[in-house]
Structure formats: structure tokens, C-alpha cells
């Protein structure tokens, strides 16, 4: 069952998966995160890697696999 408001995407294999993901303990919902939600690039990169496949939060503007490159520590 998909929660109300969750978006579904399809992988190449045709499986549906929800793009409405939540974060780990102590974090707010992963829904609608952007670079301003992070203090450093490594913090954003860890979040980006945990929420694969793809880039549902558009943290990697140039598609090179590095999230929020303009943040400190990147």
C-alpha cells in the first residue's frame, strides 16, 4: 500500500517503487530535501547515497554523482 501523496516511479525492470522515502533515526522526512537542508557537502552526499536509485531530491544538479558541491567540505 502506498501512502497518500507518495509518488511512484518505475525502474528499468518495470518494478514500481515509492519515491517518498524517509530518513534514518533523528532526521525529518526525506520528502522534499534540498542543499540548504545540509551544513556540509559530505552530509548531503551521505543522504544522497542512502536515497538511491536516481536523484529524487535533485541534489546532484550536474549529474556527476556528487551532491550539493557548493556546500563546504566538498
C-alpha positions in Angstrom: 0.0 0.0 0.0 1.3 3.4 -0.9 0.7 6.3 1.5 -1.4 9.1 0.3 0.7 11.7 -1.6 3.5 9.3 -2.3 4.8 9.2 -5.9 5.6 6.0 -7.7 8.4 5.6 -10.2 9.3 2.6 -12.3 12.7 1.1 -12.6 14.1 -0.3 -15.8 12.8 -3.7 -14.8 9.3 -2.3 -14.5 9.0 -2.6 -10.8 7.2 0.2 -9.0 8.9 1.9 -6.0 7.9 4.8 -3.9 10.0 8.0 -4.2 8.5 9.1 -0.9 11.3 7.9 1.4 12.0 8.7 5.0 15.4 9.3 6.6 17.1 7.5 9.4 16.6 8.0 13.1 16.7 11.6 14.2 16.1 13.0 10.8 13.0 14.6 9.4 11.1 13.2 6.5 13.3 12.8 3.3 10.5 14.2 1.3 11.4 17.5 -0.4 15.0 17.9 0.8 17.4 20.4 -0.9 21.0 21.5 -0.4 20.0 24.2 2.1 18.9 21.5 4.4 22.5 20.4 4.9 25.5 22.1 6.6 28.2 20.3 4.6 28.7 18.5 1.3 29.7 15.2 3.0 26.5 15.3 5.0 24.5 15.9 1.8 26.5 13.2 0.0 25.6 10.6 2.6 21.9 11.4 2.4 22.2 11.3 -1.4 23.7 7.8 -1.4 21.2 6.5 1.1 18.3 7.6 -1.2 19.2 5.9 -4.4 18.3 5.0 -7.1 18.4 8.2 -9.0 18.2 11.7 -7.5 14.7 12.1 -6.2 15.7 15.3 -4.4 17.7 16.9 -7.2 20.8 17.3 -5.0 23.1 16.5 -8.0 22.5 19.3 -10.4 25.1 18.3 -12.9 24.6 14.5 -12.8 28.2 13.7 -11.8 27.3 11.7 -8.7 28.3 14.5 -6.2 25.5 16.1 -4.2 25.5 19.8 -3.3 29.0 20.6 -4.5 28.7 24.2 -3.5 28.5 23.3 0.2 31.6 23.5 2.5 33.8 20.4 2.6 33.0 19.3 -1.0 
